[in-house]
Amino acid sequence: MKVKTSITLSEDLLKVIDQQSDQFKNRSDFIETALRVFIAQMLRNKQNAKDLEIINKRADYLNKEAADVLEYQVIM
């Protein structure tokens, strides 16, 4: 369901939207697509930050395990 809303944009941004929106049905379609992409990237960034935090917390263990595997491979 679409809901009508009103936003205020700077003129230079609106000009760029108008120049690029020929690939879209209209300004609204362009802006909705841009927001969806931006929000998806924000969510990915948030998940990546969580993943990195987990990896960093486990870094010593993971490095020790990797070193053990490499040592085992050299012996074989």
C-alpha positions in Angstrom: 0.0 0.0 0.0 1.3 3.4 -1.0 0.9 6.4 1.4 1.2 9.9 0.1 3.8 12.0 1.9 5.6 15.3 1.4 9.3 15.9 1.7 11.6 18.9 1.2 14.7 18.4 -1.0 17.4 20.8 -2.0 17.2 22.1 -5.6 20.5 20.5 -6.6 19.4 17.1 -5.4 16.1 17.4 -7.2 17.8 18.3 -10.4 20.0 15.1 -10.1 16.9 13.0 -9.4 15.1 14.5 -12.4 18.2 13.8 -14.6 18.5 10.2 -13.4 14.8 9.3 -13.1 14.3 8.5 -16.8 14.9 4.9 -15.8 12.0 5.0 -13.4 8.3 5.6 -13.6 8.5 8.9 -11.8 10.3 10.8 -9.0 8.5 8.8 -6.3 9.6 5.5 -7.8 13.2 6.8 -8.0 13.2 8.0 -4.4 11.5 4.9 -3.1 14.1 2.7 -4.9 17.0 4.8 -3.6 15.7 4.6 0.0 15.2 0.9 -0.3 18.8 0.5 -1.5 20.1 2.8 1.2 18.2 1.1 4.0 19.3 -2.4 2.8 23.0 -1.1 2.9 22.4 0.3 6.4 21.1 -3.1 7.6 24.0 -4.9 5.9 26.5 -2.5 7.6 24.8 -3.2 11.0 25.0 -6.9 10.5 28.6 -6.7 9.3 29.5 -4.7 12.4 27.9 -7.4 14.6 29.8 -10.1 12.7 33.1 -8.3 13.0 32.5 -7.9 16.7 32.0 -11.6 17.1 35.1 -12.4 15.0 37.2 -10.0 17.0 36.0 -11.5 20.3 36.9 -14.9 19.1 40.1 -13.8 17.2 42.6 -15.4 19.6 40.8 -18.7 19.6 40.4 -18.7 15.8 44.1 -17.7 15.2 45.3 -20.5 17.5 43.0 -23.0 15.7 44.3 -21.9 12.3 47.9 -22.1 13.5 47.2 -25.6 14.8 45.8 -26.7 11.4 48.7 -25.2 9.5 51.2 -27.0 11.8 49.3 -30.2 11.3 49.5 -29.8 7.5 53.2 -29.2 7.5 53.8 -32.4 9.5 51.9 -34.5 7.1 
